[in-house]
Amino acid sequence: MQEEITRRISDDLLRPLVETSWRFWLLVAVLGSVVATGLATWFYQIYNGFGITGIRNPIYWAFYITNFVFWIGISHAGTLISAILRLVNAGWRRPVTRCAEVITVFALMIGALFPIIHLGRPWLFFWLMPYPSERQIWPNFRSPLVWDFFAITTYLTGSVLFLALPMIPDFALVRDKSTGWRRRVYAALSLGWQGTTKQWHRLESAMQIMAIAIIPVAVSVHTIVSFDFSMAPVPMWHSTIFGPYFVAGAIFSGIAALIVAMAAVRRFLHLEAYLHPVHFENLGKLLLMMSLLWAYFVFAERITVWYGNESAEREVLLVTQRGSFAPLYWTMIVCNLVIPFVVLSLRKLRTIAGCVTASFTVLIGMWLERFLIVVPSLGHKYLPYSWGTYRPRPVEIIITISTFAAMMLLYTLFSKLVPIISIWELKVGEHPFAQETAAEAGNHRLWKANP
Amino acid sequence: MTAIYALYSDPDHVQRAVDNLRAAGLHDRDIVVISSEPIEEYEFSARDKATWLFYAAGFGGVVGLVFATWLTTMTQKAWPIVTGNMAIVAWWPNMIIMFELTMLGAILATVITMLVAANLPKRGPKLYDPEVADGKILVGIENPPSTSVQSIERALLSGGVARLKKIGARP
């Protein structure tokens, strides 16, 4: 019976790789066309110059940097959460980890693209890299933008490897189960994996070390992103709370993205037997906790500014709470605190639909939060003659929308090429040793679902 | 490559087969156990646990740290720019670069060591059976000495319900 369960796990999770419906191609075509539109718009911006965006003095950072911070935040869904769950050996992590780690890799790639888009002249991006140029000009290591380069490079490298290592045994499984060109491709990707006890030990030890190493790296990445702001003498940016505040916000939005992605995978790939309501409930509880933590940071930040009553900072505080940005600010509060609190604190509402609804609102709220950190402060600096306003132009809106489509497209293609749930890790969780009696084994949910 | 191996469905049988092979005079390093997932609950799985991975990660971290220290200080001395009244060699921002490259060094060293220790990528003939993907557990001996083939076969079959297979033939 155990062999039957093992085979069923393999068959269920490999099915999306071998069966392709017309809906998949339609989805890829729609998302691909949105991404292509975004790319074309970017080239249009490069050709015509940055003047076609809404970015003007004094608001030099707007949609693009908002998107940068937002996507880097989303990237905290995966590797960080997966690493923590691995280290504490949470059994329910098994179907979740790969879904999460993929988000990290793609969100980081998209997020890292925005400073390049924001450069206006992206071909000069390589100036950030430390290399011995013929003019002996090196990056200034005292610039937070250079810190970003190192932090994101380290996190992206670590996340890609953290995602790729546990995929090797699954590639070997696909190799054994497929034929033709697919077999050749997966044979190459599996690196000749056999599954000897030595290989399993090395893989698990490596994953353990990577999990330990990747947690401080993930924390450092968003702390460094926050340093882009807090190192500048701009009202409401120059704050010691920004590091932990950004990290908490990143984990918050990351969990929300993970819940949405898992719900989509569960529904469209028919993985109901593997992604259970309990996974959503547990992540929903984490989301609720992060919502409260986020609210605590917002309160601590705002009460300090309000009590300090420094004139420039008070202006930013008031313009967000009562002025022109108030509708966005209060929408953010409703999306990030009120809705998640109501939905996730009531057990009856903490269903899959409830968790997904709360996650959607959190994603909207966290994007608004990033926008409200970037724009109002730049528009209300210390001298009123330098104040300004910002209106996004179509290029910025199209590029922003296209990155959401890019995320969905990359996720869709990935789930088509790689088992979106780690098969070998799931099998470990389903070991017969966990089923103490034959009767319990007979009551296994996979066995009962389709005997 | 020649090999004798048996496929089992039950890890209890695998444990018995491994014990019988040891009793037949084979060393742990000669006995190959292959499965489609790690099976931690049995003694046969505890072999090969000792690893240098943790030391390799530490060494990689030290290399990253030394490199980052050299890169930042050398750059700042070679191209001294006064920025915000900071020292030319400014340790606070340098520590960020040093931290990131330390972790990058540790991560890369871990992965490289893991691949080398696990003998990946592996090309050429190897002991394997596609039935492992269906949940079977393979126990086998690569290049068995011709004098002990019969005792190996006996040991594998006495492990429990198993199918015996052979790869290649000795010249």
Boltz contact constraints between the chains, C-beta under 6 A:
constraints:
  - contact:
      token1: [A, 3]
      token2: [B, 9]
      max_distance: 6.0
  - contact:
      token1: [A, 3]
      token2: [B, 135]
      max_distance: 6.0
  - contact:
      token1: [A, 6]
      token2: [B, 135]
      max_distance: 6.0
  - contact:
      token1: [A, 7]
      token2: [B, 134]
      max_distance: 6.0
  - contact:
      token1: [A, 138]
      token2: [B, 75]
      max_distance: 6.0
  - contact:
      token1: [A, 138]
      token2: [B, 79]
      max_distance: 6.0
  - contact:
      token1: [A, 140]
      token2: [B, 81]
      max_distance: 6.0
  - contact:
      token1: [A, 141]
      token2: [B, 72]
      max_distance: 6.0
  - contact:
      token1: [A, 141]
      token2: [B, 93]
      max_distance: 6.0
  - contact:
      token1: [A, 141]
      token2: [B, 97]
      max_distance: 6.0
  - contact:
      token1: [A, 142]
      token2: [B, 83]
      max_distance: 6.0
  - contact:
      token1: [A, 142]
      token2: [B, 86]
      max_distance: 6.0
  - contact:
      token1: [A, 142]
      token2: [B, 90]
      max_distance: 6.0
  - contact:
      token1: [A, 142]
      token2: [B, 93]
      max_distance: 6.0
  - contact:
      token1: [A, 147]
      token2: [B, 96]
      max_distance: 6.0
  - contact:
      token1: [A, 150]
      token2: [B, 97]
      max_distance: 6.0
  - contact:
      token1: [A, 150]
      token2: [B, 100]
      max_distance: 6.0
  - contact:
      token1: [A, 151]
      token2: [B, 100]
      max_distance: 6.0
  - contact:
      token1: [A, 154]
      token2: [B, 100]
      max_distance: 6.0
  - contact:
      token1: [A, 154]
      token2: [B, 103]
      max_distance: 6.0
  - contact:
      token1: [A, 154]
      token2: [B, 104]
      max_distance: 6.0
  - contact:
      token1: [A, 158]
      token2: [B, 107]
      max_distance: 6.0
  - contact:
      token1: [A, 161]
      token2: [B, 111]
      max_distance: 6.0
  - contact:
      token1: [A, 173]
      token2: [B, 133]
      max_distance: 6.0
  - contact:
      token1: [A, 176]
      token2: [B, 130]
      max_distance: 6.0
  - contact:
      token1: [A, 176]
      token2: [B, 133]
      max_distance: 6.0
  - contact:
      token1: [A, 177]
      token2: [B, 133]
      max_distance: 6.0
  - contact:
      token1: [A, 191]
      token2: [B, 120]
      max_distance: 6.0
  - contact:
      token1: [A, 191]
      token2: [B, 121]
      max_distance: 6.0
  - contact:
      token1: [A, 192]
      token2: [B, 121]
      max_distance: 6.0
  - contact:
      token1: [A, 192]
      token2: [B, 122]
      max_distance: 6.0
  - contact:
      token1: [A, 194]
      token2: [B, 34]
      max_distance: 6.0
  - contact:
      token1: [A, 194]
      token2: [B, 126]
      max_distance: 6.0
  - contact:
      token1: [A, 194]
      token2: [B, 128]
      max_distance: 6.0
  - contact:
      token1: [A, 195]
      token2: [B, 34]
      max_distance: 6.0
  - contact:
      token1: [A, 195]
      token2: [B, 35]
      max_distance: 6.0
  - contact:
      token1: [A, 195]
      token2: [B, 36]
      max_distance: 6.0
  - contact:
      token1: [A, 196]
      token2: [B, 32]
      max_distance: 6.0
  - contact:
      token1: [A, 196]
      token2: [B, 34]
      max_distance: 6.0
  - contact:
      token1: [A, 197]
      token2: [B, 33]
      max_distance: 6.0
  - contact:
      token1: [A, 197]
      token2: [B, 45]
      max_distance: 6.0
  - contact:
      token1: [A, 197]
      token2: [B, 47]
      max_distance: 6.0
  - contact:
      token1: [A, 197]
      token2: [B, 48]
      max_distance: 6.0
  - contact:
      token1: [A, 198]
      token2: [B, 48]
      max_distance: 6.0
  - contact:
      token1: [A, 199]
      token2: [B, 118]
      max_distance: 6.0
  - contact:
      token1: [A, 200]
      token2: [B, 38]
      max_distance: 6.0
  - contact:
      token1: [A, 201]
      token2: [B, 48]
      max_distance: 6.0
  - contact:
      token1: [A, 201]
      token2: [B, 49]
      max_distance: 6.0
  - contact:
      token1: [A, 202]
      token2: [B, 114]
      max_distance: 6.0
  - contact:
      token1: [A, 202]
      token2: [B, 117]
      max_distance: 6.0
  - contact:
      token1: [A, 202]
      token2: [B, 118]
      max_distance: 6.0
  - contact:
      token1: [A, 205]
      token2: [B, 51]
      max_distance: 6.0
  - contact:
      token1: [A, 205]
      token2: [B, 53]
      max_distance: 6.0
  - contact:
      token1: [A, 206]
      token2: [B, 110]
      max_distance: 6.0
  - contact:
      token1: [A, 206]
      token2: [B, 114]
      max_distance: 6.0
  - contact:
      token1: [A, 209]
      token2: [B, 57]
      max_distance: 6.0
  - contact:
      token1: [A, 209]
      token2: [B, 110]
      max_distance: 6.0
  - contact:
      token1: [A, 213]
      token2: [B, 103]
      max_distance: 6.0
  - contact:
      token1: [A, 213]
      token2: [B, 106]
      max_distance: 6.0
  - contact:
      token1: [A, 213]
      token2: [B, 107]
      max_distance: 6.0
  - contact:
      token1: [A, 217]
      token2: [B, 103]
      max_distance: 6.0
  - contact:
      token1: [A, 424]
      token2: [B, 37]
      max_distance: 6.0
  - contact:
      token1: [A, 427]
      token2: [B, 37]
      max_distance: 6.0
  - contact:
      token1: [A, 428]
      token2: [B, 37]
      max_distance: 6.0
  - contact:
      token1: [A, 433]
      token2: [B, 41]
      max_distance: 6.0
